[in-house]
Amino acid sequence: MMDAVAPASDARPDLAAIAADASGERAVGRPSVYVYEAPVRICHWVNAFSIIVLMVTGYLIGTPLPTVAGEASDNFVMGYIRFAHFAAGQVLAVFFLTRILWAFVGNHHSRQIFYIPVHRKQFWNEVLHEIRWYAFLEREPKMHVGHNPLAQTAMVTGFTLFVAFMIVTGFALYSEGQGIDSWQHKLFGWVFAIWPNSQDVHTWHHLGMWALVVFVMVHIYAAIREDIMSRQSIISSMISGERQFRD
Amino acid sequence: MGAATETFYSVIRRQGITRRSFHKFCSLTATSLGLGPLAASRIANALETKPRVPVIWMHGLECTCCSESFIRSAHPLVKDAVLSMISLDYDDTIMAAAGHQAEAILEETRAKHKGQYILAVEGNPPLNEGGMFCIDGGKPFVEKLKMMAEDAMAIIAWGACASWGCVQAAKPNPTQATPIDKVITNKPIIKVPGCPPIAEVMTGVVTFIITFGKLPELDRQGRPKMFYSQRIHDKCYRRPHFDAGQFVEEWDDEAARKGYCLYKMGCKGPTTYNACSTVRWNGGVSFPIQSGHGCIGCSEDGFWDKGSFYDRLTNIKQFGIEKNADQIGMVAAGAVGAAVAAHAAVTAVKRLATKREDADHNS
């Protein structure tokens, strides 16, 4: 959040002060801020890994591999694929839940992906600035300690909401196999009140997967690009937790 | 039909069983159930006084496949269900009475068995044009349905028509065919979907109500749990081939001959709740998958509007052309991928240009 830490635009004079002289020589001590706490980083990578497993296995459930030869009792291809999907799905659910809980106890950056400060004009101005930056209309990027406002908007809508949707529909579909007396059905059976035919739930679950594929593509591209273009660490920040500013 | 209320005892006597045998049966039942000495006379009393449940069976927009299925029930035989268990007071398709005589039975049952009778509805009422698309006995079926539902104990919605709407409700649904639960909202409704439902499921539901004097436990969508709580897929005898990853890829391939899983051929077993894979059809002889064809999901809501019966992934029509989720997803991912690549290229060019500019500026 920009108001808790120095707003990006205000951060620049400070950085300039500790940065080197006008000739462009680099400062000796790079300014860095601790942004992503350990649970946030662990959740990030566990979720990332789970989502990749879920996408691959999920696709193979919808479009299975070619038929295997031999007796049915000698093979368990679809069984293993489905097991991997269900296991990864439950890992994702647990770590997503952990991530939500951490938002209550962690630093303010840990809360960023769960809300959009829609009421703040400043926020939308910053979003506009970021859009102009991506549209090559701004020459200089602004620096942000956490997510930039556009990234925050993308994280909330493209990641948090979609993953929540996938977890809910995923557990609803899983409950079909577990039976209507299972806790999964008691908790998530209401999905079938919205779509009485589970064929529709399958289709939506599928579309949700592709929405996440698109998110992952944009997410990785934006991370690499900002790492280079905005002269601040993005990728290594999710490993070390620290954001370095290279100016 | 429609005469004085018939008890189980009178039916038993009518079938040629003596009063002596009747009492023997009551004693034997009480003894075999381990009940006390008084139980025999109480069982006899119940059978002598308990009236058979009157059933009114009505037909709206439908194809009568539910009736066709029902009359083929093997366990129990439909004759036992119709002649001994229930008192089928009215069924315009198979009853002997016709015309005004037949219609008079409705009024009579309504007056005499107020709140006691079961209303079994096959088909559904079309609501468009004031219900004029289905005229029954000179008036719109929807009026007849509402009239008889008013004093019914409960309603059984036979088949996909009464439960979900079925093919006559397919888009754009010109007659506005509407499932029963959207028209009658103040009575308990048991949905027995299927096109048609399995005969034994139909008689099973009736038998349950008669035997226990209450409605069966229903699931979230109003279907009896005992027949509709599991998917075809869960109890399919071809399930081991699914788990093994052995699928029919073409209708005439080796896998089809070997009886592999029909998942890739668009079998709707994994999304269809029904008892076909356990109860089966025609007295347990077979069911669609056993005959080599995938399940079409006929007991599911909207099965008629979900694209081909032979597609694994459902076509989505909202995009103008028919595409499934994977095709749409790949197009979206491809477009975003291209956009990302283009953006990256522009970024690189811009960066080089800026660097040169800076270099020129600094030199």
Chai-1 contact restraints between the chains, C-beta under 6 A:
chainA,res_idxA,chainB,res_idxB,connection_type,confidence,min_distance_angstrom,max_distance_angstrom,comment,restraint_id
A,G62,B,L313,contact,1.0,0.0,6.0,A-B,restraint_1
A,T67,B,Q246,contact,1.0,0.0,6.0,A-B,restraint_2
A,T67,B,F247,contact,1.0,0.0,6.0,A-B,restraint_3
A,T67,B,A255,contact,1.0,0.0,6.0,A-B,restraint_4
A,V68,B,G245,contact,1.0,0.0,6.0,A-B,restraint_5
A,A72,B,P240,contact,1.0,0.0,6.0,A-B,restraint_6
A,A72,B,H241,contact,1.0,0.0,6.0,A-B,restraint_7
A,A72,B,A244,contact,1.0,0.0,6.0,A-B,restraint_8
A,N75,B,A244,contact,1.0,0.0,6.0,A-B,restraint_9
A,N75,B,G245,contact,1.0,0.0,6.0,A-B,restraint_10
A,F76,B,D243,contact,1.0,0.0,6.0,A-B,restraint_11
A,V77,B,G245,contact,1.0,0.0,6.0,A-B,restraint_12
A,M78,B,F242,contact,1.0,0.0,6.0,A-B,restraint_13
A,M78,B,D243,contact,1.0,0.0,6.0,A-B,restraint_14
A,M78,B,G245,contact,1.0,0.0,6.0,A-B,restraint_15
A,G79,B,D243,contact,1.0,0.0,6.0,A-B,restraint_16
A,F136,B,K350,contact,1.0,0.0,6.0,A-B,restraint_17
A,I180,B,S229,contact,1.0,0.0,6.0,A-B,restraint_18
A,G189,B,R220,contact,1.0,0.0,6.0,A-B,restraint_19
A,P196,B,Q221,contact,1.0,0.0,6.0,A-B,restraint_20
A,P196,B,D301,contact,1.0,0.0,6.0,A-B,restraint_21
A,N197,B,E300,contact,1.0,0.0,6.0,A-B,restraint_22
A,N197,B,D301,contact,1.0,0.0,6.0,A-B,restraint_23
A,N197,B,G302,contact,1.0,0.0,6.0,A-B,restraint_24
A,S198,B,T271,contact,1.0,0.0,6.0,A-B,restraint_25
A,Q199,B,T271,contact,1.0,0.0,6.0,A-B,restraint_26
A,Q199,B,K306,contact,1.0,0.0,6.0,A-B,restraint_27
A,Q199,B,T314,contact,1.0,0.0,6.0,A-B,restraint_28
A,T203,B,T314,contact,1.0,0.0,6.0,A-B,restraint_29
A,T203,B,A325,contact,1.0,0.0,6.0,A-B,restraint_30
A,H206,B,A325,contact,1.0,0.0,6.0,A-B,restraint_31
A,L207,B,A325,contact,1.0,0.0,6.0,A-B,restraint_32
A,W210,B,G329,contact,1.0,0.0,6.0,A-B,restraint_33
A,W210,B,A332,contact,1.0,0.0,6.0,A-B,restraint_34
A,V213,B,A333,contact,1.0,0.0,6.0,A-B,restraint_35
A,V214,B,A332,contact,1.0,0.0,6.0,A-B,restraint_36
A,V214,B,A333,contact,1.0,0.0,6.0,A-B,restraint_37
A,V214,B,V336,contact,1.0,0.0,6.0,A-B,restraint_38
A,M217,B,V336,contact,1.0,0.0,6.0,A-B,restraint_39
A,M217,B,V340,contact,1.0,0.0,6.0,A-B,restraint_40
A,Y221,B,V340,contact,1.0,0.0,6.0,A-B,restraint_41
